[in-house]
Amino acid sequence: MESSKYEFVRKLCIQNLHEDDYLLFAANEQAELELAGMAETEEEFLQLLTERYPVRMLSKRFQLTEESFFQVIQVIDQKIHAETLKHLDQLSLREIPLKDPSFSPGNHKTKNFILHFTLPETN
């Protein structure tokens, strides 16, 4: 459950990045996910990363040097991780007893849960 919560909050933090950071990070993550999908083991994935080195292609696309692209991705990744940890405690399941025919047949009292999370706007 904890890793699911972490991934959920992480995705929200990624979506909340400034547009330029989001475009860089999303392109890099997509390239890495494609390579991961081609690999059957972690070793194969690392080999594909080394052989295909998506940073080379992406740095050209975004008109950056390979080193600066790699550094920017590292900074964005650290920012996402820090924001995720910061907001992880704000995620909670709240029980809401509902007595409404539209929510339960026969108007029986049921327990329903709502996922409550607030992420401050940074854009």
Backbone as XML, in Angstrom:
<?xml version="1.0"?>
<chain id="A" units="angstrom">
  <residue number="1" name="MET">
    <atom name="N" x="0.828" y="-1.198" z="0.000"/>
    <atom name="CA" x="0.000" y="0.000" z="0.000"/>
    <atom name="C" x="0.867" y="1.254" z="0.000"/>
  </residue>
  <residue number="2" name="GLU">
    <atom name="N" x="1.965" y="1.227" z="0.776"/>
    <atom name="CA" x="2.817" y="2.409" z="0.859"/>
    <atom name="C" x="3.423" y="2.762" z="-0.496"/>
  </residue>
  <residue number="3" name="SER">
    <atom name="N" x="3.872" y="1.748" z="-1.251"/>
    <atom name="CA" x="4.451" y="2.046" z="-2.559"/>
    <atom name="C" x="3.383" y="2.565" z="-3.517"/>
  </residue>
  <residue number="4" name="SER">
    <atom name="N" x="2.154" y="2.091" z="-3.381"/>
    <atom name="CA" x="1.054" y="2.593" z="-4.210"/>
    <atom name="C" x="0.758" y="4.047" z="-3.881"/>
  </residue>
  <residue number="5" name="LYS">
    <atom name="N" x="0.746" y="4.362" z="-2.592"/>
    <atom name="CA" x="0.533" y="5.757" z="-2.186"/>
    <atom name="C" x="1.653" y="6.641" z="-2.724"/>
  </residue>
  <residue number="6" name="TYR">
    <atom name="N" x="2.895" y="6.156" z="-2.605"/>
    <atom name="CA" x="4.043" y="6.930" z="-3.085"/>
    <atom name="C" x="3.906" y="7.194" z="-4.582"/>
  </residue>
  <residue number="7" name="GLU">
    <atom name="N" x="3.606" y="6.155" z="-5.361"/>
    <atom name="CA" x="3.478" y="6.312" z="-6.813"/>
    <atom name="C" x="2.330" y="7.252" z="-7.177"/>
  </residue>
  <residue number="8" name="PHE">
    <atom name="N" x="1.225" y="7.174" z="-6.453"/>
    <atom name="CA" x="0.089" y="8.057" z="-6.705"/>
    <atom name="C" x="0.484" y="9.517" z="-6.483"/>
  </residue>
  <residue number="9" name="VAL">
    <atom name="N" x="1.104" y="9.795" z="-5.352"/>
    <atom name="CA" x="1.505" y="11.171" z="-5.035"/>
    <atom name="C" x="2.599" y="11.630" z="-5.996"/>
  </residue>
  <residue number="10" name="ARG">
    <atom name="N" x="3.505" y="10.728" z="-6.353"/>
    <atom name="CA" x="4.579" y="11.075" z="-7.290"/>
    <atom name="C" x="3.996" y="11.512" z="-8.633"/>
  </residue>
  <residue number="11" name="LYS">
    <atom name="N" x="3.003" y="10.771" z="-9.117"/>
    <atom name="CA" x="2.375" y="11.139" z="-10.391"/>
    <atom name="C" x="1.724" y="12.516" z="-10.311"/>
  </residue>
  <residue number="12" name="LEU">
    <atom name="N" x="1.097" y="12.817" z="-9.190"/>
    <atom name="CA" x="0.506" y="14.145" z="-9.015"/>
    <atom name="C" x="1.582" y="15.222" z="-9.007"/>
  </residue>
  <residue number="13" name="CYS">
    <atom name="N" x="2.692" y="14.947" z="-8.361"/>
    <atom name="CA" x="3.792" y="15.915" z="-8.319"/>
    <atom name="C" x="4.384" y="16.120" z="-9.712"/>
  </residue>
  <residue number="14" name="ILE">
    <atom name="N" x="4.489" y="15.056" z="-10.495"/>
    <atom name="CA" x="4.988" y="15.182" z="-11.867"/>
    <atom name="C" x="4.034" y="16.045" z="-12.684"/>
  </residue>
  <residue number="15" name="GLN">
    <atom name="N" x="2.738" y="15.800" z="-12.560"/>
    <atom name="CA" x="1.747" y="16.592" z="-13.291"/>
    <atom name="C" x="1.766" y="18.055" z="-12.874"/>
  </residue>
  <residue number="16" name="ASN">
    <atom name="N" x="2.248" y="18.316" z="-11.674"/>
    <atom name="CA" x="2.246" y="19.667" z="-11.134"/>
    <atom name="C" x="3.547" y="20.426" z="-11.433"/>
  </residue>
  <residue number="17" name="LEU">
    <atom name="N" x="4.470" y="19.795" z="-12.173"/>
    <atom name="CA" x="5.717" y="20.466" z="-12.532"/>
    <atom name="C" x="5.438" y="21.644" z="-13.459"/>
  </residue>
  <residue number="18" name="HIS">
    <atom name="N" x="6.368" y="22.591" z="-13.480"/>
    <atom name="CA" x="6.286" y="23.658" z="-14.476"/>
    <atom name="C" x="6.381" y="23.016" z="-15.858"/>
  </residue>
  <residue number="19" name="GLU">
    <atom name="N" x="5.772" y="23.635" z="-16.839"/>
    <atom name="CA" x="5.642" y="23.023" z="-18.163"/>
    <atom name="C" x="6.983" y="22.590" z="-18.757"/>
  </residue>
  <residue number="20" name="ASP">
    <atom name="N" x="8.002" y="23.447" z="-18.700"/>
    <atom name="CA" x="9.306" y="23.093" z="-19.274"/>
    <atom name="C" x="9.896" y="21.862" z="-18.594"/>
  </residue>
  <residue number="21" name="ASP">
    <atom name="N" x="9.847" y="21.838" z="-17.266"/>
    <atom name="CA" x="10.355" y="20.684" z="-16.519"/>
    <atom name="C" x="9.550" y="19.436" z="-16.842"/>
  </residue>
  <residue number="22" name="TYR">
    <atom name="N" x="8.234" y="19.600" z="-16.946"/>
    <atom name="CA" x="7.366" y="18.461" z="-17.239"/>
    <atom name="C" x="7.714" y="17.851" z="-18.599"/>
  </residue>
  <residue number="23" name="LEU">
    <atom name="N" x="7.895" y="18.691" z="-19.612"/>
    <atom name="CA" x="8.195" y="18.186" z="-20.951"/>
    <atom name="C" x="9.507" y="17.405" z="-20.970"/>
  </residue>
  <residue number="24" name="LEU">
    <atom name="N" x="10.539" y="17.952" z="-20.330"/>
    <atom name="CA" x="11.831" y="17.263" z="-20.265"/>
    <atom name="C" x="11.707" y="15.933" z="-19.523"/>
  </residue>
  <residue number="25" name="PHE">
    <atom name="N" x="11.096" y="15.997" z="-18.349"/>
    <atom name="CA" x="11.002" y="14.808" z="-17.508"/>
    <atom name="C" x="10.135" y="13.736" z="-18.154"/>
  </residue>
  <residue number="26" name="ALA">
    <atom name="N" x="9.009" y="14.128" z="-18.706"/>
    <atom name="CA" x="8.097" y="13.160" z="-19.327"/>
    <atom name="C" x="8.753" y="12.481" z="-20.526"/>
  </residue>
  <residue number="27" name="ALA">
    <atom name="N" x="9.493" y="13.239" z="-21.331"/>
    <atom name="CA" x="10.173" y="12.647" z="-22.484"/>
    <atom name="C" x="11.221" y="11.641" z="-22.029"/>
  </residue>
  <residue number="28" name="ASN">
    <atom name="N" x="11.977" y="11.992" z="-21.003"/>
    <atom name="CA" x="13.001" y="11.086" z="-20.484"/>
    <atom name="C" x="12.370" y="9.833" z="-19.875"/>
  </residue>
  <residue number="29" name="GLU">
    <atom name="N" x="11.322" y="10.030" z="-19.094"/>
    <atom name="CA" x="10.666" y="8.888" z="-18.460"/>
    <atom name="C" x="10.057" y="7.955" z="-19.509"/>
  </residue>
  <residue number="30" name="GLN">
    <atom name="N" x="9.459" y="8.521" z="-20.552"/>
    <atom name="CA" x="8.869" y="7.706" z="-21.615"/>
    <atom name="C" x="9.947" y="6.885" z="-22.321"/>
  </residue>
  <residue number="31" name="ALA">
    <atom name="N" x="11.084" y="7.511" z="-22.607"/>
    <atom name="CA" x="12.181" y="6.794" z="-23.267"/>
    <atom name="C" x="12.679" y="5.646" z="-22.388"/>
  </residue>
  <residue number="32" name="GLU">
    <atom name="N" x="12.811" y="5.899" z="-21.089"/>
    <atom name="CA" x="13.269" y="4.853" z="-20.173"/>
    <atom name="C" x="12.233" y="3.734" z="-20.042"/>
  </residue>
  <residue number="33" name="LEU">
    <atom name="N" x="10.954" y="4.090" z="-20.019"/>
    <atom name="CA" x="9.904" y="3.071" z="-19.928"/>
    <atom name="C" x="9.870" y="2.183" z="-21.172"/>
  </residue>
  <residue number="34" name="GLU">
    <atom name="N" x="10.113" y="2.776" z="-22.334"/>
    <atom name="CA" x="10.160" y="1.982" z="-23.565"/>
    <atom name="C" x="11.296" y="0.967" z="-23.505"/>
  </residue>
  <residue number="35" name="LEU">
    <atom name="N" x="12.456" y="1.411" z="-23.017"/>
    <atom name="CA" x="13.590" y="0.491" z="-22.889"/>
    <atom name="C" x="13.305" y="-0.582" z="-21.842"/>
  </residue>
  <residue number="36" name="ALA">
    <atom name="N" x="12.680" y="-0.196" z="-20.755"/>
    <atom name="CA" x="12.335" y="-1.162" z="-19.705"/>
    <atom name="C" x="11.375" y="-2.218" z="-20.247"/>
  </residue>
  <residue number="37" name="GLY">
    <atom name="N" x="10.469" y="-1.806" z="-21.121"/>
    <atom name="CA" x="9.525" y="-2.745" z="-21.722"/>
    <atom name="C" x="10.195" y="-3.743" z="-22.649"/>
  </residue>
  <residue number="38" name="MET">
    <atom name="N" x="11.332" y="-3.370" z="-23.200"/>
    <atom name="CA" x="12.070" y="-4.251" z="-24.101"/>
    <atom name="C" x="12.945" y="-5.246" z="-23.338"/>
  </residue>
  <residue number="39" name="ALA">
    <atom name="N" x="13.272" y="-4.915" z="-22.103"/>
    <atom name="CA" x="14.187" y="-5.744" z="-21.313"/>
    <atom name="C" x="13.420" y="-6.760" z="-20.472"/>
  </residue>
  <residue number="40" name="GLU">
    <atom name="N" x="14.040" y="-7.905" z="-20.290"/>
    <atom name="CA" x="13.442" y="-8.933" z="-19.438"/>
    <atom name="C" x="14.049" y="-8.945" z="-18.042"/>
  </residue>
  <residue number="41" name="THR">
    <atom name="N" x="15.244" y="-8.388" z="-17.910"/>
    <atom name="CA" x="15.908" y="-8.335" z="-16.606"/>
    <atom name="C" x="16.445" y="-6.926" z="-16.374"/>
  </residue>
  <residue number="42" name="GLU">
    <atom name="N" x="16.801" y="-6.662" z="-15.135"/>
    <atom name="CA" x="17.387" y="-5.358" z="-14.813"/>
    <atom name="C" x="18.714" y="-5.175" z="-15.550"/>
  </residue>
  <residue number="43" name="GLU">
    <atom name="N" x="19.460" y="-6.251" z="-15.670"/>
    <atom name="CA" x="20.745" y="-6.200" z="-16.383"/>
    <atom name="C" x="20.536" y="-5.824" z="-17.850"/>
  </residue>
  <residue number="44" name="GLU">
    <atom name="N" x="19.531" y="-6.417" z="-18.487"/>
    <atom name="CA" x="19.221" y="-6.080" z="-19.882"/>
    <atom name="C" x="18.796" y="-4.623" z="-20.002"/>
  </residue>
  <residue number="45" name="PHE">
    <atom name="N" x="18.020" y="-4.150" z="-19.035"/>
    <atom name="CA" x="17.587" y="-2.750" z="-19.047"/>
    <atom name="C" x="18.795" y="-1.820" z="-18.974"/>
  </residue>
  <residue number="46" name="LEU">
    <atom name="N" x="19.712" y="-2.096" z="-18.066"/>
    <atom name="CA" x="20.909" y="-1.262" z="-17.933"/>
    <atom name="C" x="21.757" y="-1.313" z="-19.200"/>
  </residue>
  <residue number="47" name="GLN">
    <atom name="N" x="21.813" y="-2.481" z="-19.828"/>
    <atom name="CA" x="22.553" y="-2.611" z="-21.081"/>
    <atom name="C" x="21.896" y="-1.766" z="-22.177"/>
  </residue>
  <residue number="48" name="LEU">
    <atom name="N" x="20.575" y="-1.812" z="-22.267"/>
    <atom name="CA" x="19.862" y="-1.000" z="-23.256"/>
    <atom name="C" x="20.061" y="0.492" z="-23.002"/>
  </residue>
  <residue number="49" name="LEU">
    <atom name="N" x="20.039" y="0.882" z="-21.734"/>
    <atom name="CA" x="20.287" y="2.290" z="-21.401"/>
    <atom name="C" x="21.665" y="2.725" z="-21.879"/>
  </residue>
  <residue number="50" name="THR">
    <atom name="N" x="22.641" y="1.852" z="-21.698"/>
    <atom name="CA" x="24.009" y="2.161" z="-22.109"/>
    <atom name="C" x="24.129" y="2.199" z="-23.629"/>
  </residue>
  <residue number="51" name="GLU">
    <atom name="N" x="23.540" y="1.225" z="-24.297"/>
    <atom name="CA" x="23.641" y="1.139" z="-25.756"/>
    <atom name="C" x="22.871" y="2.248" z="-26.460"/>
  </residue>
  <residue number="52" name="ARG">
    <atom name="N" x="21.669" y="2.477" z="-26.032"/>
    <atom name="CA" x="20.798" y="3.436" z="-26.734"/>
    <atom name="C" x="20.895" y="4.842" z="-26.169"/>
  </residue>
  <residue number="53" name="TYR">
    <atom name="N" x="21.309" y="4.967" z="-24.941"/>
    <atom name="CA" x="21.528" y="6.224" z="-24.231"/>
    <atom name="C" x="20.530" y="7.312" z="-24.654"/>
  </residue>
  <residue number="54" name="PRO">
    <atom name="N" x="19.297" y="7.233" z="-24.147"/>
    <atom name="CA" x="18.257" y="8.180" z="-24.554"/>
    <atom name="C" x="18.616" y="9.640" z="-24.279"/>
  </residue>
  <residue number="55" name="VAL">
    <atom name="N" x="19.535" y="9.880" z="-23.356"/>
    <atom name="CA" x="19.945" y="11.261" z="-23.058"/>
    <atom name="C" x="20.516" y="11.924" z="-24.308"/>
  </residue>
  <residue number="56" name="ARG">
    <atom name="N" x="21.236" y="11.162" z="-25.124"/>
    <atom name="CA" x="21.844" y="11.714" z="-26.338"/>
    <atom name="C" x="20.760" y="12.252" z="-27.277"/>
  </residue>
  <residue number="57" name="MET">
    <atom name="N" x="19.770" y="11.426" z="-27.554"/>
    <atom name="CA" x="18.693" y="11.822" z="-28.467"/>
    <atom name="C" x="17.868" y="12.974" z="-27.881"/>
  </residue>
  <residue number="58" name="LEU">
    <atom name="N" x="17.520" y="12.852" z="-26.603"/>
    <atom name="CA" x="16.663" y="13.858" z="-25.981"/>
    <atom name="C" x="17.376" y="15.192" z="-25.803"/>
  </residue>
  <residue number="59" name="SER">
    <atom name="N" x="18.670" y="15.157" z="-25.520"/>
    <atom name="CA" x="19.406" y="16.417" z="-25.365"/>
    <atom name="C" x="19.407" y="17.190" z="-26.681"/>
  </residue>
  <residue number="60" name="LYS">
    <atom name="N" x="19.523" y="16.479" z="-27.795"/>
    <atom name="CA" x="19.465" y="17.140" z="-29.108"/>
    <atom name="C" x="18.075" y="17.717" z="-29.352"/>
  </residue>
  <residue number="61" name="ARG">
    <atom name="N" x="17.044" y="16.934" z="-29.011"/>
    <atom name="CA" x="15.669" y="17.397" z="-29.219"/>
    <atom name="C" x="15.394" y="18.690" z="-28.450"/>
  </residue>
  <residue number="62" name="PHE">
    <atom name="N" x="15.925" y="18.770" z="-27.225"/>
    <atom name="CA" x="15.676" y="19.944" z="-26.388"/>
    <atom name="C" x="16.802" y="20.974" z="-26.470"/>
  </residue>
  <residue number="63" name="GLN">
    <atom name="N" x="17.721" y="20.769" z="-27.412"/>
    <atom name="CA" x="18.819" y="21.699" z="-27.676"/>
    <atom name="C" x="19.643" y="21.998" z="-26.422"/>
  </residue>
  <residue number="64" name="LEU">
    <atom name="N" x="20.043" y="20.933" z="-25.748"/>
    <atom name="CA" x="20.903" y="21.017" z="-24.575"/>
    <atom name="C" x="22.094" y="20.093" z="-24.789"/>
  </residue>
  <residue number="65" name="THR">
    <atom name="N" x="23.165" y="20.338" z="-24.051"/>
    <atom name="CA" x="24.261" y="19.375" z="-24.078"/>
    <atom name="C" x="23.803" y="18.135" z="-23.317"/>
  </residue>
  <residue number="66" name="GLU">
    <atom name="N" x="24.447" y="17.017" z="-23.590"/>
    <atom name="CA" x="24.089" y="15.786" z="-22.881"/>
    <atom name="C" x="24.261" y="15.959" z="-21.377"/>
  </residue>
  <residue number="67" name="GLU">
    <atom name="N" x="25.353" y="16.600" z="-20.990"/>
    <atom name="CA" x="25.625" y="16.795" z="-19.562"/>
    <atom name="C" x="24.566" y="17.674" z="-18.907"/>
  </residue>
  <residue number="68" name="SER">
    <atom name="N" x="24.204" y="18.781" z="-19.561"/>
    <atom name="CA" x="23.208" y="19.668" z="-18.946"/>
    <atom name="C" x="21.829" y="19.017" z="-18.916"/>
  </residue>
  <residue number="69" name="PHE">
    <atom name="N" x="21.477" y="18.247" z="-19.961"/>
    <atom name="CA" x="20.198" y="17.539" z="-19.952"/>
    <atom name="C" x="20.159" y="16.551" z="-18.792"/>
  </residue>
  <residue number="70" name="PHE">
    <atom name="N" x="21.223" y="15.771" z="-18.634"/>
    <atom name="CA" x="21.294" y="14.790" z="-17.558"/>
    <atom name="C" x="21.177" y="15.480" z="-16.199"/>
  </residue>
  <residue number="71" name="GLN">
    <atom name="N" x="21.876" y="16.595" z="-16.023"/>
    <atom name="CA" x="21.828" y="17.323" z="-14.751"/>
    <atom name="C" x="20.431" y="17.864" z="-14.471"/>
  </residue>
  <residue number="72" name="VAL">
    <atom name="N" x="19.785" y="18.408" z="-15.492"/>
    <atom name="CA" x="18.430" y="18.946" z="-15.319"/>
    <atom name="C" x="17.471" y="17.826" z="-14.909"/>
  </residue>
  <residue number="73" name="ILE">
    <atom name="N" x="17.580" y="16.678" z="-15.552"/>
    <atom name="CA" x="16.719" y="15.538" z="-15.208"/>
    <atom name="C" x="16.962" y="15.111" z="-13.767"/>
  </residue>
  <residue number="74" name="GLN">
    <atom name="N" x="18.221" y="15.087" z="-13.344"/>
    <atom name="CA" x="18.537" y="14.711" z="-11.963"/>
    <atom name="C" x="17.919" y="15.693" z="-10.969"/>
  </residue>
  <residue number="75" name="VAL">
    <atom name="N" x="18.009" y="16.987" z="-11.267"/>
    <atom name="CA" x="17.437" y="18.012" z="-10.381"/>
    <atom name="C" x="15.917" y="17.868" z="-10.313"/>
  </residue>
  <residue number="76" name="ILE">
    <atom name="N" x="15.289" y="17.671" z="-11.465"/>
    <atom name="CA" x="13.830" y="17.503" z="-11.496"/>
    <atom name="C" x="13.431" y="16.254" z="-10.711"/>
  </residue>
  <residue number="77" name="ASP">
    <atom name="N" x="14.165" y="15.162" z="-10.898"/>
    <atom name="CA" x="13.861" y="13.919" z="-10.190"/>
    <atom name="C" x="13.986" y="14.101" z="-8.678"/>
  </residue>
  <residue number="78" name="GLN">
    <atom name="N" x="15.016" y="14.804" z="-8.242"/>
    <atom name="CA" x="15.184" y="15.075" z="-6.807"/>
    <atom name="C" x="14.044" y="15.946" z="-6.279"/>
  </residue>
  <residue number="79" name="LYS">
    <atom name="N" x="13.638" y="16.921" z="-7.086"/>
    <atom name="CA" x="12.531" y="17.799" z="-6.696"/>
    <atom name="C" x="11.237" y="16.992" z="-6.555"/>
  </residue>
  <residue number="80" name="ILE">
    <atom name="N" x="10.982" y="16.107" z="-7.510"/>
    <atom name="CA" x="9.779" y="15.268" z="-7.466"/>
    <atom name="C" x="9.795" y="14.391" z="-6.216"/>
  </residue>
  <residue number="81" name="HIS">
    <atom name="N" x="10.935" y="13.784" z="-5.936"/>
    <atom name="CA" x="11.043" y="12.910" z="-4.763"/>
    <atom name="C" x="10.792" y="13.702" z="-3.480"/>
  </residue>
  <residue number="82" name="ALA">
    <atom name="N" x="11.404" y="14.877" z="-3.368"/>
    <atom name="CA" x="11.229" y="15.705" z="-2.166"/>
    <atom name="C" x="9.776" y="16.143" z="-2.007"/>
  </residue>
  <residue number="83" name="GLU">
    <atom name="N" x="9.150" y="16.572" z="-3.101"/>
    <atom name="CA" x="7.746" y="16.998" z="-3.051"/>
    <atom name="C" x="6.833" y="15.824" z="-2.715"/>
  </residue>
  <residue number="84" name="THR">
    <atom name="N" x="7.151" y="14.658" z="-3.262"/>
    <atom name="CA" x="6.349" y="13.467" z="-2.982"/>
    <atom name="C" x="6.383" y="13.144" z="-1.495"/>
  </residue>
  <residue number="85" name="LEU">
    <atom name="N" x="7.570" y="13.125" z="-0.917"/>
    <atom name="CA" x="7.692" y="12.837" z="0.515"/>
    <atom name="C" x="6.978" y="13.893" z="1.347"/>
  </residue>
  <residue number="86" name="LYS">
    <atom name="N" x="7.080" y="15.140" z="0.920"/>
    <atom name="CA" x="6.447" y="16.246" z="1.648"/>
    <atom name="C" x="4.927" y="16.100" z="1.679"/>
  </residue>
  <residue number="87" name="HIS">
    <atom name="N" x="4.357" y="15.663" z="0.562"/>
    <atom name="CA" x="2.899" y="15.609" z="0.446"/>
    <atom name="C" x="2.302" y="14.238" z="0.758"/>
  </residue>
  <residue number="88" name="LEU">
    <atom name="N" x="3.135" y="13.243" z="0.956"/>
    <atom name="CA" x="2.650" y="11.884" z="1.192"/>
    <atom name="C" x="1.739" y="11.798" z="2.412"/>
  </residue>
  <residue number="89" name="ASP">
    <atom name="N" x="2.071" y="12.528" z="3.460"/>
    <atom name="CA" x="1.259" y="12.496" z="4.681"/>
    <atom name="C" x="-0.097" y="13.178" z="4.508"/>
  </residue>
  <residue number="90" name="GLN">
    <atom name="N" x="-0.243" y="13.978" z="3.452"/>
    <atom name="CA" x="-1.502" y="14.677" z="3.231"/>
    <atom name="C" x="-2.544" y="13.791" z="2.558"/>
  </residue>
  <residue number="91" name="LEU">
    <atom name="N" x="-2.143" y="12.608" z="2.151"/>
    <atom name="CA" x="-3.046" y="11.672" z="1.488"/>
    <atom name="C" x="-3.733" y="10.819" z="2.545"/>
  </residue>
  <residue number="92" name="SER">
    <atom name="N" x="-5.050" y="10.798" z="2.505"/>
    <atom name="CA" x="-5.766" y="9.997" z="3.492"/>
    <atom name="C" x="-7.076" y="9.479" z="2.910"/>
  </residue>
  <residue number="93" name="LEU">
    <atom name="N" x="-7.499" y="8.350" z="3.426"/>
    <atom name="CA" x="-8.820" y="7.814" z="3.093"/>
    <atom name="C" x="-9.771" y="8.257" z="4.183"/>
  </residue>
  <residue number="94" name="ARG">
    <atom name="N" x="-10.867" y="8.829" z="3.790"/>
    <atom name="CA" x="-11.846" y="9.281" z="4.776"/>
    <atom name="C" x="-13.139" y="8.507" z="4.581"/>
  </residue>
  <residue number="95" name="GLU">
    <atom name="N" x="-13.668" y="7.995" z="5.679"/>
    <atom name="CA" x="-14.914" y="7.236" z="5.638"/>
    <atom name="C" x="-16.084" y="8.209" z="5.671"/>
  </residue>
  <residue number="96" name="ILE">
    <atom name="N" x="-17.002" y="8.009" z="4.744"/>
    <atom name="CA" x="-18.188" y="8.856" z="4.685"/>
    <atom name="C" x="-19.409" y="7.949" z="4.675"/>
  </residue>
  <residue number="97" name="PRO">
    <atom name="N" x="-20.170" y="7.895" z="5.779"/>
    <atom name="CA" x="-21.394" y="7.089" z="5.763"/>
    <atom name="C" x="-22.446" y="7.789" z="4.899"/>
  </residue>
  <residue number="98" name="LEU">
    <atom name="N" x="-22.982" y="7.065" z="3.952"/>
    <atom name="CA" x="-23.969" y="7.650" z="3.048"/>
    <atom name="C" x="-25.304" y="6.928" z="3.194"/>
  </residue>
  <residue number="99" name="LYS">
    <atom name="N" x="-26.362" y="7.690" z="3.168"/>
    <atom name="CA" x="-27.705" y="7.123" z="3.210"/>
    <atom name="C" x="-28.473" y="7.787" z="2.076"/>
  </residue>
  <residue number="100" name="ASP">
    <atom name="N" x="-28.261" y="7.257" z="0.897"/>
    <atom name="CA" x="-28.811" y="7.883" z="-0.290"/>
    <atom name="C" x="-29.087" y="6.782" z="-1.311"/>
  </residue>
  <residue number="101" name="PRO">
    <atom name="N" x="-30.307" y="6.728" z="-1.852"/>
    <atom name="CA" x="-30.642" y="5.658" z="-2.799"/>
    <atom name="C" x="-29.757" y="5.660" z="-4.042"/>
  </residue>
  <residue number="102" name="SER">
    <atom name="N" x="-29.224" y="6.804" z="-4.392"/>
    <atom name="CA" x="-28.371" y="6.831" z="-5.580"/>
    <atom name="C" x="-27.028" y="6.151" z="-5.321"/>
  </residue>
  <residue number="103" name="PHE">
    <atom name="N" x="-26.656" y="5.989" z="-4.050"/>
    <atom name="CA" x="-25.395" y="5.341" z="-3.714"/>
    <atom name="C" x="-25.565" y="3.896" z="-3.280"/>
  </residue>
  <residue number="104" name="SER">
    <atom name="N" x="-26.725" y="3.542" z="-2.751"/>
    <atom name="CA" x="-26.907" y="2.162" z="-2.293"/>
    <atom name="C" x="-28.343" y="1.712" z="-2.541"/>
  </residue>
  <residue number="105" name="PRO">
    <atom name="N" x="-28.490" y="0.508" z="-3.081"/>
    <atom name="CA" x="-29.841" y="0.010" z="-3.338"/>
    <atom name="C" x="-30.622" y="-0.166" z="-2.038"/>
  </residue>
  <residue number="106" name="GLY">
    <atom name="N" x="-31.881" y="0.169" z="-2.064"/>
    <atom name="CA" x="-32.741" y="0.000" z="-0.899"/>
    <atom name="C" x="-32.504" y="1.026" z="0.193"/>
  </residue>
  <residue number="107" name="ASN">
    <atom name="N" x="-31.776" y="2.070" z="-0.113"/>
    <atom name="CA" x="-31.530" y="3.146" z="0.853"/>
    <atom name="C" x="-30.916" y="2.634" z="2.160"/>
  </residue>
  <residue number="108" name="HIS">
    <atom name="N" x="-30.058" y="1.636" z="2.054"/>
    <atom name="CA" x="-29.370" y="1.125" z="3.235"/>
    <atom name="C" x="-28.141" y="1.982" z="3.514"/>
  </residue>
  <residue number="109" name="LYS">
    <atom name="N" x="-27.830" y="2.093" z="4.777"/>
    <atom name="CA" x="-26.641" y="2.853" z="5.143"/>
    <atom name="C" x="-25.406" y="2.033" z="4.753"/>
  </residue>
  <residue number="110" name="THR">
    <atom name="N" x="-24.518" y="2.647" z="4.023"/>
    <atom name="CA" x="-23.297" y="1.962" z="3.598"/>
    <atom name="C" x="-22.086" y="2.799" z="3.974"/>
  </residue>
  <residue number="111" name="LYS">
    <atom name="N" x="-20.952" y="2.144" z="3.981"/>
    <atom name="CA" x="-19.703" y="2.865" z="4.209"/>
    <atom name="C" x="-19.054" y="3.104" z="2.857"/>
  </residue>
  <residue number="112" name="ASN">
    <atom name="N" x="-18.747" y="4.324" z="2.594"/>
    <atom name="CA" x="-18.050" y="4.689" z="1.377"/>
    <atom name="C" x="-16.808" y="5.457" z="1.777"/>
  </residue>
  <residue number="113" name="PHE">
    <atom name="N" x="-15.827" y="5.407" z="0.913"/>
    <atom name="CA" x="-14.573" y="6.076" z="1.208"/>
    <atom name="C" x="-14.241" y="7.052" z="0.098"/>
  </residue>
  <residue number="114" name="ILE">
    <atom name="N" x="-13.624" y="8.127" z="0.475"/>
    <atom name="CA" x="-13.170" y="9.109" z="-0.490"/>
    <atom name="C" x="-11.680" y="9.327" z="-0.265"/>
  </residue>
  <residue number="115" name="LEU">
    <atom name="N" x="-10.952" y="9.409" z="-1.345"/>
    <atom name="CA" x="-9.531" y="9.691" z="-1.258"/>
    <atom name="C" x="-9.381" y="11.202" z="-1.220"/>
  </residue>
  <residue number="116" name="HIS">
    <atom name="N" x="-8.789" y="11.697" z="-0.168"/>
    <atom name="CA" x="-8.671" y="13.135" z="0.015"/>
    <atom name="C" x="-7.204" y="13.526" z="-0.058"/>
  </residue>
  <residue number="117" name="PHE">
    <atom name="N" x="-6.898" y="14.442" z="-0.980"/>
    <atom name="CA" x="-5.520" y="14.885" z="-1.139"/>
    <atom name="C" x="-5.529" y="16.286" z="-1.707"/>
  </residue>
  <residue number="118" name="THR">
    <atom name="N" x="-4.689" y="17.124" z="-1.175"/>
    <atom name="CA" x="-4.571" y="18.483" z="-1.678"/>
    <atom name="C" x="-3.118" y="18.750" z="-2.019"/>
  </residue>
  <residue number="119" name="LEU">
    <atom name="N" x="-2.866" y="19.143" z="-3.239"/>
    <atom name="CA" x="-1.523" y="19.492" z="-3.669"/>
    <atom name="C" x="-1.539" y="20.958" z="-4.059"/>
  </residue>
  <residue number="120" name="PRO">
    <atom name="N" x="-0.711" y="21.777" z="-3.444"/>
    <atom name="CA" x="-0.731" y="23.200" z="-3.761"/>
    <atom name="C" x="-0.314" y="23.457" z="-5.204"/>
  </residue>
  <residue number="121" name="GLU">
    <atom name="N" x="-0.903" y="24.457" z="-5.805"/>
    <atom name="CA" x="-0.566" y="24.853" z="-7.169"/>
    <atom name="C" x="0.816" y="25.482" z="-7.182"/>
  </residue>
  <residue number="122" name="THR">
    <atom name="N" x="1.652" y="25.074" z="-8.163"/>
    <atom name="CA" x="2.964" y="25.695" z="-8.299"/>
    <atom name="C" x="3.153" y="26.297" z="-9.678"/>
  </residue>
  <residue number="123" name="ASN">
    <atom name="N" x="2.216" y="26.068" z="-10.583"/>
    <atom name="CA" x="2.351" y="26.603" z="-11.950"/>
    <atom name="C" x="2.021" y="28.063" z="-11.997"/>
  </residue>
</chain>
